[in-house]
Amino acid sequence: IGPEDVRELVRRLDEIPAGRRDFILPRALRSAIQRFGATRNVQDAATALNSVCDLEGERMESELSTIRYIAWAIPSVGFIGTVRGIGAALAQAPQAVEGDITGVTQSLGVAFNSTFIALVISIVLMFIIHQLQLMQERLVLDTETYGDHHLIARLRIHP
């Protein structure tokens, strides 16, 4: 692929339907091809490709921050439920001293169940977050690899 091919390649990328044109692969390829056309330098094209991939990786990472915060906060909410349940159990201590431990055990059950549920939800959510992050990282790496093998490796400057 030489500088004379740049316009045709960009035109072909522009023919991709609008919804798909904004995906990472077409954007990365377009950026690299345009940089190659402007500078006639293969290294500049590789840098442009990597730059788009790096920026996309950072964008994906920042979008996960809210979900990570929620996953972090869930055990805290469970702990609040635990404290409230223990507080309610202690408030029923006079009845327990008189022999009626039903209220105390119910309140302690609420306390420990809230902790258990929060931890289970947190574990499941963290697993999903890690799987999502893995898929995002693979997408970025696959895009870089594809761009390197199918575009950058084929760019040539004809003397």
C-alpha positions as CSV (number, residue, x, y, z in Angstrom):
1,I,0.0,0.0,0.0
2,G,1.5,3.3,-1.1
3,P,0.6,6.9,-0.6
4,E,-1.3,6.8,-3.9
5,D,-3.7,4.3,-2.3
6,V,-4.7,6.5,0.6
7,R,-7.7,8.3,-1.0
8,E,-9.2,5.0,-2.2
9,L,-8.8,3.4,1.2
10,V,-10.3,6.3,3.1
11,R,-13.2,6.3,0.6
12,R,-13.8,2.6,1.3
13,L,-13.7,3.2,5.0
14,D,-16.2,6.1,4.6
15,E,-18.6,3.7,2.8
16,I,-19.0,1.7,6.0
17,P,-22.5,2.3,7.5
18,A,-22.6,5.3,9.9
19,G,-23.2,3.2,13.0
20,R,-20.2,0.9,12.3
21,R,-17.9,3.7,11.1
22,D,-17.5,4.9,14.7
23,F,-16.3,1.4,15.9
24,I,-12.7,1.3,17.0
25,L,-11.3,-0.7,14.0
26,P,-12.5,1.6,11.3
27,R,-11.5,4.7,13.3
28,A,-8.0,3.3,14.0
29,L,-7.4,2.3,10.3
30,R,-8.7,5.6,9.0
31,S,-6.4,7.5,11.4
32,A,-3.4,5.5,10.4
33,I,-4.1,5.7,6.7
34,Q,-4.7,9.5,6.8
35,R,-1.5,10.0,8.8
36,F,0.4,7.9,6.3
37,G,-1.0,10.0,3.5
38,A,-0.1,13.2,5.2
39,T,3.4,12.3,6.3
40,R,4.4,9.4,4.0
41,N,5.9,7.8,7.1
42,V,5.1,4.2,8.2
43,Q,6.1,4.9,11.8
44,D,3.7,7.9,12.0
45,A,0.9,5.7,10.7
46,A,1.7,3.0,13.4
47,T,1.8,5.8,16.0
48,A,-1.6,7.0,14.9
49,L,-3.1,3.5,15.0
50,N,-1.7,2.9,18.5
51,S,-2.9,6.3,19.7
52,V,-6.5,5.6,18.7
53,C,-6.3,2.2,20.4
54,D,-4.8,3.7,23.6
55,L,-7.4,6.5,23.7
56,E,-10.2,3.9,23.2
57,G,-8.8,1.8,26.0
58,E,-8.7,4.7,28.4
59,R,-12.2,5.7,27.5
60,M,-13.5,2.2,28.2
61,E,-11.6,2.1,31.5
62,S,-13.1,5.4,32.6
63,E,-16.6,4.2,31.7
64,L,-16.1,1.3,34.1
65,S,-15.3,3.6,37.0
66,T,-18.9,4.2,38.1
67,I,-19.6,0.5,37.9
68,R,-16.5,-0.2,40.0
69,Y,-17.7,2.4,42.6
70,I,-21.0,0.7,42.9
71,A,-19.4,-2.7,43.3
72,W,-17.2,-1.2,46.0
73,A,-20.2,0.4,47.8
74,I,-22.4,-2.7,47.9
75,P,-20.5,-4.3,50.8
76,S,-20.7,-1.0,52.6
77,V,-24.4,-1.0,52.3
78,G,-24.5,-4.6,53.6
79,F,-22.4,-3.5,56.6
80,I,-24.9,-0.7,57.3
81,G,-27.6,-3.3,57.3
82,T,-25.5,-5.4,59.7
83,V,-25.0,-2.5,62.1
84,R,-28.7,-1.7,62.0
85,G,-29.7,-5.3,62.6
86,I,-27.3,-5.7,65.6
87,G,-28.6,-2.3,66.9
88,A,-32.1,-3.6,66.7
89,A,-31.1,-6.9,68.4
90,L,-29.5,-4.9,71.2
91,A,-32.6,-2.8,71.6
92,Q,-34.5,-6.0,72.3
93,A,-32.0,-7.2,75.0
94,P,-34.6,-6.6,77.9
95,Q,-37.0,-9.1,76.3
96,A,-34.1,-11.6,75.8
97,V,-33.2,-11.2,79.5
98,E,-36.8,-12.1,80.3
99,G,-36.5,-15.3,78.2
100,D,-38.0,-14.1,74.8
101,I,-35.1,-14.3,72.4
102,T,-37.3,-14.3,69.2
103,G,-36.8,-10.6,68.5
104,V,-33.1,-10.7,69.1
105,T,-32.6,-13.7,66.8
106,Q,-34.8,-12.2,64.1
107,S,-32.8,-8.9,64.2
108,L,-29.5,-10.8,64.1
109,G,-30.8,-12.8,61.2
110,V,-31.5,-9.6,59.3
111,A,-28.0,-8.3,60.2
112,F,-26.1,-11.4,58.9
113,N,-28.4,-11.8,55.9
114,S,-27.7,-8.2,54.8
115,T,-24.0,-8.9,55.0
116,F,-24.3,-12.2,53.1
117,I,-26.5,-10.8,50.3
118,A,-24.2,-7.7,49.9
119,L,-21.1,-9.9,49.6
120,V,-22.8,-12.3,47.1
121,I,-24.0,-9.4,45.0
122,S,-20.5,-7.8,45.1
123,I,-18.8,-11.1,44.1
124,V,-21.1,-11.6,41.1
125,L,-20.8,-7.9,40.1
126,M,-17.0,-8.0,40.3
127,F,-16.9,-11.2,38.2
128,I,-19.0,-9.5,35.5
129,I,-16.9,-6.3,35.7
130,H,-13.7,-8.4,35.2
131,Q,-15.2,-10.2,32.3
132,L,-16.3,-7.0,30.7
133,Q,-12.9,-5.5,31.2
134,L,-11.2,-8.5,29.7
135,M,-13.4,-8.3,26.6
136,Q,-12.7,-4.6,26.2
137,E,-8.9,-5.1,26.5
138,R,-9.1,-7.9,24.0
139,L,-11.0,-5.7,21.6
140,V,-8.3,-3.0,21.8
141,L,-5.4,-5.5,21.5
142,D,-7.1,-7.3,18.6
143,T,-7.6,-4.0,16.8
144,E,-4.0,-3.1,17.3
145,T,-2.9,-6.5,16.1
146,Y,-5.2,-6.4,13.1
147,G,-4.0,-2.9,12.1
148,D,-0.3,-3.9,12.5
149,H,-0.7,-7.1,10.4
150,H,-3.2,-5.9,7.8
151,L,-2.2,-2.3,7.3
152,I,1.0,-1.1,8.9
153,A,3.0,-4.2,7.6
154,R,1.8,-3.5,4.1
155,L,2.6,0.3,3.9
156,R,5.4,1.1,1.5
157,I,7.0,4.3,0.2
158,H,8.0,3.8,-3.4
159,P,11.2,5.5,-4.3
